[in-house]
Amino acid sequence: MVSTLEAITDYERALVIGIGGGGDIVGTIPTGRLLQTLGVEVYLGGIAWQPVPRDVKPGPTPLAELLDVTPLAAHVARVHPHARTIDGTQLPEGIVAEAVDEPVFILDVVDGPFALADSLAGVLDEHHIDLVVGIDAGGDVLAIGTESGIRSPISDAFGLLLLRELDVTTLVGVIGYGSDGELTLDELNEAVSELARRDGLLGAWGITPRVRDELEGLLESVETEASRLPVEAAGGSFGRFNIRDGRRVATITPSSMMTYYFDTQRVIDRSTTVRLIESATGVGEAAERLREAGIHTELDTERSLLRDDTTS
C-alpha cells in the first residue's frame, strides 16, 4: 500500500492506464515520465472505449474487433502503431504506441472489470509489473455518482473496480482538474478535501516543460479535449473553455496541469456508482442498474446519438 507519493520509488515496473477510455491514454504520459525519472520501468495502457460519434458503435470495443494488436490474454492486447477497430476507428493507443518507446496495452472491458482483472493479472505477472496507476482525465472518477454533470459513470466505476481487484499496488490519478466539464470545481474541491481528510490524497505532480512539448506533438494526432486542456494549462491558458461541441464548459486553472494521486480504496469508499454496479457482469447490466437508480450513463448517450444520426 502506498501512503505517500514518494513510495512509488519502491516499485520496479508500473502500468499506467487511462481508465476512462477515449483520449485518457494521453493523460498517462506525465505519470509515466515521472516514474521513469525515478527509475521505474513503465508500460502504458488504455481502455478500448471510443465515444460516439468518434466510434460508430456504442459501448466499449471487444478485443476481437481490434486490428493491429497482439492479444496477450483474453481481454488484454499489445497495441501496434495504426491500431484501429474493424470499422476503421483509429485508436489513440495506436497513435501513442507509434510516438513512445515503451509498450502500450489495450484493455477490453466488455465483460466487466472482474473478467478484465483476471486477464490482466497474468500479464502483470509475466511482465513483473508491481504497480498499476489508473489515470482519469477531468476528475469525474472522484464523483459520488449523483452529481448532475456526470456523463461517464460506467467507465469510471469499472476502472476503480479493476484497480481494486488486482493483487498489486494500485493508485488513482486525476489529471486535468475540471477539464472534462463534468464535476464543478466546487464538487472537485469537496471530493479532494474529503479524501485528504481521510489520508487518501497521496501527492501531486505537474506537467513539466519537457513533457508539455512531448504532449503538444502527440495532440496533433489524438482527438481529446479532457487530456488536451491540461497541456493548455501548462502553457498558461486558464479560464472557461467550451467543449463537447459547446455542450459543456470546462473551467481551467493552474491546478489543471497537475496529476493528483489518491488511495484507490478511499476513492471507492465514497462512490455510490461502484456500489450499484460492482456485481454487474458486463456493460449492459451496469447501464441498466444505473438507469434504474436514475443515473444517466455514457452508453445511454451514445445510443441516443446514434438514433438521432439515423433519423436525421
C-alpha positions as a Markdown table, in Angstrom:
| # | Residue | x | y | z |
|---|---|---|---|---|
| 1 | Met | 0.0 | 0.0 | 0.0 |
| 2 | Val | 1.2 | 3.5 | -0.9 |
| 3 | Ser | 0.7 | 6.1 | 1.8 |
| 4 | Thr | 2.6 | 8.9 | 0.2 |
| 5 | Leu | 3.7 | 9.6 | -3.4 |
| 6 | Glu | 7.4 | 9.2 | -2.7 |
| 7 | Ala | 6.8 | 5.5 | -2.1 |
| 8 | Ile | 6.4 | 4.9 | -5.8 |
| 9 | Thr | 10.2 | 4.6 | -5.9 |
| 10 | Asp | 9.8 | 1.3 | -4.1 |
| 11 | Tyr | 8.5 | -0.3 | -7.3 |
| 12 | Glu | 10.3 | -1.7 | -10.3 |
| 13 | Arg | 7.7 | -1.8 | -13.1 |
| 14 | Ala | 4.5 | 0.1 | -13.5 |
| 15 | Leu | 1.5 | 0.0 | -15.8 |
| 16 | Val | -0.2 | 3.4 | -16.2 |
| 17 | Ile | -3.7 | 3.0 | -17.6 |
| 18 | Gly | -6.1 | 5.6 | -18.9 |
| 19 | Ile | -9.2 | 4.2 | -17.2 |
| 20 | Gly | -11.8 | 6.4 | -18.8 |
| 21 | Gly | -11.3 | 5.3 | -22.4 |
| 22 | Gly | -11.2 | 7.9 | -25.2 |
| 23 | Gly | -8.1 | 10.0 | -25.0 |
| 24 | Asp | -7.2 | 9.3 | -21.4 |
| 25 | Ile | -4.2 | 7.4 | -22.7 |
| 26 | Val | -2.6 | 10.8 | -23.3 |
| 27 | Gly | -3.0 | 11.7 | -19.7 |
| 28 | Thr | -0.9 | 8.7 | -18.7 |
| 29 | Ile | 2.3 | 10.2 | -20.1 |
| 30 | Pro | 3.1 | 12.7 | -17.4 |
| 31 | Thr | 2.8 | 10.0 | -14.7 |
| 32 | Gly | 4.8 | 7.6 | -16.9 |
| 33 | Arg | 7.6 | 10.2 | -17.3 |
| 34 | Leu | 7.7 | 10.9 | -13.6 |
| 35 | Leu | 8.0 | 7.2 | -12.8 |
| 36 | Gln | 10.8 | 6.8 | -15.4 |
| 37 | Thr | 12.7 | 9.7 | -13.9 |
| 38 | Leu | 12.5 | 7.9 | -10.6 |
| 39 | Gly | 14.0 | 4.7 | -12.2 |
| 40 | Val | 10.7 | 2.8 | -12.6 |
| 41 | Glu | 10.2 | 0.9 | -15.9 |
| 42 | Val | 6.9 | 1.9 | -17.5 |
| 43 | Tyr | 4.1 | 0.4 | -19.6 |
| 44 | Leu | 1.2 | 2.5 | -20.8 |
| 45 | Gly | -2.4 | 1.3 | -21.4 |
| 46 | Gly | -5.9 | 2.4 | -22.2 |
| 47 | Ile | -9.5 | 1.1 | -22.2 |
| 48 | Ala | -10.9 | 0.2 | -25.6 |
| 49 | Trp | -13.9 | 2.5 | -25.5 |
| 50 | Gln | -14.1 | 5.4 | -28.0 |
| 51 | Pro | -17.1 | 7.6 | -27.7 |
| 52 | Val | -19.8 | 8.0 | -30.4 |
| 53 | Pro | -19.6 | 9.7 | -32.9 |
| 54 | Arg | -15.8 | 9.1 | -32.9 |
| 55 | Asp | -16.7 | 5.4 | -32.9 |
| 56 | Val | -19.7 | 4.0 | -34.9 |
| 57 | Lys | -20.8 | 1.6 | -32.2 |
| 58 | Pro | -22.0 | 2.4 | -28.7 |
| 59 | Gly | -20.1 | 1.0 | -25.7 |
| 60 | Pro | -16.6 | -0.5 | -25.3 |
| 61 | Thr | -15.0 | -2.5 | -28.1 |
| 62 | Pro | -14.2 | -6.2 | -27.6 |
| 63 | Leu | -10.6 | -7.3 | -28.4 |
| 64 | Ala | -11.9 | -9.4 | -31.3 |
| 65 | Glu | -12.9 | -6.2 | -33.1 |
| 66 | Leu | -9.5 | -4.6 | -33.0 |
| 67 | Leu | -6.9 | -4.7 | -35.7 |
| 68 | Asp | -3.1 | -4.3 | -35.4 |
| 69 | Val | -3.0 | -5.6 | -31.9 |
| 70 | Thr | -1.4 | -8.7 | -30.4 |
| 71 | Pro | -3.5 | -10.5 | -27.8 |
| 72 | Leu | -1.7 | -11.2 | -24.6 |
| 73 | Ala | -4.7 | -12.6 | -22.7 |
| 74 | Ala | -8.5 | -12.9 | -23.2 |
| 75 | His | -9.1 | -9.2 | -22.5 |
| 76 | Val | -5.6 | -7.6 | -22.9 |
| 77 | Ala | -3.5 | -6.9 | -26.1 |
| 78 | Arg | -0.4 | -5.1 | -27.0 |
| 79 | Val | -1.0 | -2.2 | -29.4 |
| 80 | His | 0.9 | -1.5 | -32.6 |
| 81 | Pro | 1.0 | 1.8 | -34.5 |
| 82 | His | -2.1 | 2.4 | -36.6 |
| 83 | Ala | -4.3 | 0.1 | -34.4 |
| 84 | Arg | -8.0 | 0.6 | -35.2 |
| 85 | Thr | -11.3 | -1.1 | -34.9 |
| 86 | Ile | -12.7 | -3.3 | -37.7 |
| 87 | Asp | -15.0 | -0.4 | -38.6 |
| 88 | Gly | -11.9 | 1.9 | -39.1 |
| 89 | Thr | -12.0 | 3.9 | -35.9 |
| 90 | Gln | -8.4 | 4.8 | -35.1 |
| 91 | Leu | -7.3 | 4.0 | -31.6 |
| 92 | Pro | -5.5 | 6.8 | -29.7 |
| 93 | Glu | -3.5 | 3.9 | -28.1 |
| 94 | Gly | -2.1 | 3.1 | -31.5 |
| 95 | Ile | -1.1 | 6.7 | -32.0 |
| 96 | Val | 0.7 | 6.7 | -28.7 |
| 97 | Ala | 2.3 | 3.4 | -29.5 |
| 98 | Glu | 3.9 | 5.0 | -32.6 |
| 99 | Ala | 5.1 | 8.0 | -30.6 |
| 100 | Val | 6.6 | 6.5 | -27.5 |
| 101 | Asp | 9.3 | 3.9 | -26.7 |
| 102 | Glu | 7.5 | 1.9 | -24.0 |
| 103 | Pro | 5.0 | -0.8 | -24.7 |
| 104 | Val | 1.3 | 0.1 | -24.9 |
| 105 | Phe | -1.5 | -2.2 | -23.9 |
| 106 | Ile | -5.2 | -2.0 | -24.6 |
| 107 | Leu | -7.8 | -3.4 | -22.3 |
| 108 | Asp | -11.2 | -4.9 | -23.2 |
| 109 | Val | -13.8 | -4.2 | -20.5 |
| 110 | Val | -16.9 | -5.5 | -22.4 |
| 111 | Asp | -17.4 | -8.4 | -19.9 |
| 112 | Gly | -16.8 | -6.2 | -16.9 |
| 113 | Pro | -13.9 | -5.3 | -14.6 |
| 114 | Phe | -13.6 | -8.7 | -13.0 |
| 115 | Ala | -13.1 | -10.6 | -16.2 |
| 116 | Leu | -10.6 | -8.0 | -17.2 |
| 117 | Ala | -8.8 | -8.2 | -13.9 |
| 118 | Asp | -8.4 | -12.0 | -14.3 |
| 119 | Ser | -6.8 | -11.5 | -17.7 |
| 120 | Leu | -4.6 | -8.6 | -16.7 |
| 121 | Ala | -3.3 | -10.4 | -13.6 |
| 122 | Gly | -1.4 | -12.9 | -15.8 |
| 123 | Val | 0.0 | -10.1 | -17.9 |
| 124 | Leu | 1.2 | -8.2 | -14.9 |
| 125 | Asp | 2.9 | -11.4 | -13.6 |
| 126 | Glu | 4.5 | -12.2 | -16.9 |
| 127 | His | 6.0 | -8.7 | -17.1 |
| 128 | His | 6.8 | -8.5 | -13.4 |
| 129 | Ile | 4.7 | -5.3 | -13.0 |
| 130 | Asp | 4.2 | -4.5 | -9.3 |
| 131 | Leu | 2.4 | -1.1 | -9.6 |
| 132 | Val | -0.7 | 0.0 | -11.5 |
| 133 | Val | -1.8 | 3.6 | -11.7 |
| 134 | Gly | -5.3 | 4.3 | -13.2 |
| 135 | Ile | -5.4 | 7.8 | -14.7 |
| 136 | Asp | -8.7 | 9.7 | -15.2 |
| 137 | Ala | -8.7 | 13.0 | -17.2 |
| 138 | Gly | -11.0 | 15.6 | -15.7 |
| 139 | Gly | -11.7 | 14.2 | -12.2 |
| 140 | Asp | -15.2 | 12.6 | -12.6 |
| 141 | Val | -13.7 | 9.4 | -11.2 |
| 142 | Leu | -13.9 | 11.2 | -7.8 |
| 143 | Ala | -17.6 | 11.6 | -8.1 |
| 144 | Ile | -20.1 | 10.2 | -5.6 |
| 145 | Gly | -22.2 | 9.4 | -8.7 |
| 146 | Thr | -25.3 | 11.5 | -8.2 |
| 147 | Glu | -23.7 | 14.8 | -9.4 |
| 148 | Ser | -25.8 | 16.4 | -12.2 |
| 149 | Gly | -22.9 | 16.8 | -14.6 |
| 150 | Ile | -21.7 | 13.1 | -14.6 |
| 151 | Arg | -21.6 | 11.6 | -18.1 |
| 152 | Ser | -19.3 | 8.6 | -17.9 |
| 153 | Pro | -20.2 | 6.7 | -14.7 |
| 154 | Ile | -19.7 | 3.2 | -16.1 |
| 155 | Ser | -16.1 | 3.5 | -17.3 |
| 156 | Asp | -15.0 | 5.3 | -14.1 |
| 157 | Ala | -16.6 | 2.7 | -11.8 |
| 158 | Phe | -15.3 | -0.2 | -13.9 |
| 159 | Gly | -11.8 | 1.4 | -13.8 |
| 160 | Leu | -12.0 | 1.6 | -10.0 |
| 161 | Leu | -13.2 | -1.9 | -9.6 |
| 162 | Leu | -10.4 | -3.1 | -11.9 |
| 163 | Leu | -7.8 | -1.5 | -9.7 |
| 164 | Arg | -9.4 | -2.9 | -6.6 |
| 165 | Glu | -9.3 | -6.5 | -7.9 |
| 166 | Leu | -5.6 | -6.5 | -8.9 |
| 167 | Asp | -3.2 | -8.2 | -6.5 |
| 168 | Val | -0.5 | -5.5 | -7.0 |
| 169 | Thr | -0.4 | -2.0 | -5.5 |
| 170 | Thr | -2.7 | 0.5 | -7.3 |
| 171 | Leu | -3.3 | 4.2 | -7.2 |
| 172 | Val | -5.8 | 6.5 | -8.8 |
| 173 | Gly | -4.5 | 9.6 | -10.6 |
| 174 | Val | -6.6 | 12.6 | -11.8 |
| 175 | Ile | -5.1 | 14.9 | -14.4 |
| 176 | Gly | -6.8 | 18.0 | -15.8 |
| 177 | Tyr | -8.7 | 19.2 | -12.7 |
| 178 | Gly | -12.1 | 20.0 | -14.2 |
| 179 | Ser | -11.0 | 19.5 | -17.9 |
| 180 | Asp | -14.0 | 17.2 | -18.8 |
| 181 | Gly | -16.6 | 19.7 | -17.7 |
| 182 | Glu | -18.4 | 17.1 | -15.6 |
| 183 | Leu | -17.8 | 17.9 | -11.9 |
| 184 | Thr | -17.8 | 21.5 | -11.0 |
| 185 | Leu | -14.8 | 23.0 | -9.3 |
| 186 | Asp | -16.7 | 23.1 | -6.0 |
| 187 | Glu | -17.6 | 19.4 | -6.3 |
| 188 | Leu | -14.0 | 18.5 | -7.1 |
| 189 | Asn | -12.7 | 20.6 | -4.2 |
| 190 | Glu | -15.1 | 18.9 | -1.9 |
| 191 | Ala | -14.1 | 15.4 | -3.1 |
| 192 | Val | -10.4 | 16.2 | -2.8 |
| 193 | Ser | -10.9 | 17.8 | 0.6 |
| 194 | Glu | -12.8 | 14.7 | 1.9 |
| 195 | Leu | -10.1 | 12.3 | 0.6 |
| 196 | Ala | -7.3 | 14.4 | 2.1 |
| 197 | Arg | -9.1 | 14.3 | 5.5 |
| 198 | Arg | -9.2 | 10.5 | 5.2 |
| 199 | Asp | -5.5 | 10.3 | 4.3 |
| 200 | Gly | -6.5 | 9.4 | 0.7 |
| 201 | Leu | -4.6 | 12.2 | -1.0 |
| 202 | Leu | -1.0 | 11.0 | -1.7 |
| 203 | Gly | 0.5 | 13.9 | -3.5 |
| 204 | Ala | 0.6 | 15.7 | -6.9 |
| 205 | Trp | 2.9 | 16.3 | -9.9 |
| 206 | Gly | 2.7 | 18.8 | -12.7 |
| 207 | Ile | 3.3 | 18.8 | -16.4 |
| 208 | Thr | 6.9 | 20.0 | -16.9 |
| 209 | Pro | 8.0 | 21.9 | -20.0 |
| 210 | Arg | 9.7 | 18.8 | -21.4 |
| 211 | Val | 6.5 | 16.7 | -21.1 |
| 212 | Arg | 4.4 | 19.6 | -22.4 |
| 213 | Asp | 6.4 | 19.7 | -25.6 |
| 214 | Glu | 6.0 | 15.9 | -26.0 |
| 215 | Leu | 2.3 | 16.1 | -25.4 |
| 216 | Glu | 1.8 | 19.0 | -27.8 |
| 217 | Gly | 3.3 | 16.9 | -30.6 |
| 218 | Leu | 1.2 | 13.9 | -29.7 |
| 219 | Leu | -2.0 | 16.0 | -29.5 |
| 220 | Glu | -1.6 | 17.0 | -33.2 |
| 221 | Ser | -2.8 | 13.4 | -33.9 |
| 222 | Val | -5.0 | 12.4 | -30.9 |
| 223 | Glu | -8.5 | 13.8 | -30.6 |
| 224 | Thr | -9.2 | 14.6 | -27.0 |
| 225 | Glu | -10.4 | 17.6 | -25.0 |
| 226 | Ala | -10.1 | 16.4 | -21.4 |
| 227 | Ser | -6.4 | 15.4 | -21.9 |
| 228 | Arg | -5.7 | 18.5 | -24.1 |
| 229 | Leu | -6.7 | 21.1 | -21.7 |
| 230 | Pro | -4.1 | 20.1 | -19.0 |
| 231 | Val | -1.5 | 20.8 | -21.7 |
| 232 | Glu | -3.1 | 24.2 | -22.4 |
| 233 | Ala | -2.9 | 24.9 | -18.7 |
| 234 | Ala | 0.8 | 24.0 | -18.6 |
| 235 | Gly | 1.2 | 26.7 | -21.3 |
| 236 | Gly | -0.5 | 29.3 | -19.2 |
| 237 | Ser | -4.1 | 29.2 | -20.7 |
| 238 | Phe | -6.6 | 29.4 | -18.0 |
| 239 | Gly | -10.3 | 30.3 | -17.9 |
| 240 | Arg | -13.5 | 28.9 | -19.3 |
| 241 | Phe | -13.4 | 26.6 | -22.4 |
| 242 | Asn | -16.4 | 25.4 | -24.4 |
| 243 | Ile | -16.0 | 21.6 | -25.0 |
| 244 | Arg | -18.2 | 18.7 | -26.3 |
| 245 | Asp | -19.3 | 20.8 | -29.3 |
| 246 | Gly | -20.4 | 23.6 | -27.0 |
| 247 | Arg | -22.5 | 21.3 | -24.8 |
| 248 | Arg | -20.1 | 21.7 | -21.8 |
| 249 | Val | -17.9 | 24.3 | -20.2 |
| 250 | Ala | -14.6 | 23.4 | -18.6 |
| 251 | Thr | -13.0 | 25.8 | -16.1 |
| 252 | Ile | -9.2 | 25.6 | -16.3 |
| 253 | Thr | -6.9 | 26.8 | -13.5 |
| 254 | Pro | -3.3 | 26.2 | -12.7 |
| 255 | Ser | -4.4 | 23.0 | -10.9 |
| 256 | Ser | -5.5 | 21.6 | -14.2 |
| 257 | Met | -1.9 | 20.9 | -15.2 |
| 258 | Met | -1.4 | 18.7 | -12.1 |
| 259 | Thr | -2.0 | 15.0 | -11.6 |
| 260 | Tyr | -3.3 | 14.3 | -8.2 |
| 261 | Tyr | -2.8 | 10.8 | -6.8 |
| 262 | Phe | -5.2 | 9.0 | -4.4 |
| 263 | Asp | -5.5 | 5.8 | -2.5 |
| 264 | Thr | -7.7 | 3.5 | -4.6 |
| 265 | Gln | -9.9 | 2.2 | -1.8 |
| 266 | Arg | -10.5 | 5.7 | -0.4 |
| 267 | Val | -11.9 | 6.8 | -3.7 |
| 268 | Ile | -14.1 | 3.7 | -4.0 |
| 269 | Asp | -15.4 | 4.1 | -0.5 |
| 270 | Arg | -17.2 | 7.4 | -1.5 |
| 271 | Ser | -18.6 | 6.1 | -4.8 |
| 272 | Thr | -22.3 | 5.2 | -4.9 |
| 273 | Thr | -21.8 | 4.2 | -8.6 |
| 274 | Val | -19.3 | 1.5 | -7.6 |
| 275 | Arg | -21.7 | 0.0 | -5.1 |
| 276 | Leu | -24.6 | 0.0 | -7.6 |
| 277 | Ile | -22.7 | -1.9 | -10.3 |
| 278 | Glu | -19.9 | -3.9 | -8.6 |
| 279 | Ser | -21.7 | -7.2 | -9.1 |
| 280 | Ala | -22.7 | -6.4 | -12.7 |
| 281 | Thr | -21.4 | -8.9 | -15.3 |
| 282 | Gly | -21.0 | -6.5 | -18.1 |
| 283 | Val | -21.6 | -3.0 | -19.5 |
| 284 | Gly | -25.2 | -3.7 | -20.4 |
| 285 | Glu | -26.2 | -4.8 | -16.9 |
| 286 | Ala | -24.2 | -1.9 | -15.3 |
| 287 | Ala | -26.1 | 0.6 | -17.5 |
| 288 | Glu | -29.5 | -1.0 | -16.5 |
| 289 | Arg | -28.7 | -0.8 | -12.8 |
| 290 | Leu | -27.6 | 2.8 | -13.1 |
| 291 | Arg | -30.7 | 3.7 | -15.2 |
| 292 | Glu | -32.9 | 2.2 | -12.5 |
| 293 | Ala | -31.2 | 4.4 | -10.0 |
| 294 | Gly | -31.8 | 7.5 | -12.1 |
| 295 | Ile | -28.2 | 7.9 | -13.3 |
| 296 | His | -27.7 | 8.6 | -17.0 |
| 297 | Thr | -24.7 | 6.8 | -18.5 |
| 298 | Glu | -22.4 | 7.2 | -21.4 |
| 299 | Leu | -24.0 | 4.1 | -23.0 |
| 300 | Asp | -27.3 | 5.9 | -23.0 |
| 301 | Thr | -25.8 | 9.0 | -24.5 |
| 302 | Glu | -24.0 | 7.0 | -27.3 |
| 303 | Arg | -27.2 | 5.1 | -28.2 |
| 304 | Ser | -29.2 | 8.3 | -28.3 |
| 305 | Leu | -26.6 | 10.0 | -30.6 |
| 306 | Leu | -26.7 | 7.0 | -33.0 |
| 307 | Arg | -30.5 | 7.1 | -33.1 |
| 308 | Asp | -30.5 | 10.8 | -33.8 |
| 309 | Asp | -27.9 | 10.3 | -36.6 |
| 310 | Thr | -30.0 | 7.5 | -38.1 |
| 311 | Thr | -33.3 | 9.5 | -38.1 |
| 312 | Ser | -31.8 | 12.8 | -39.3 |
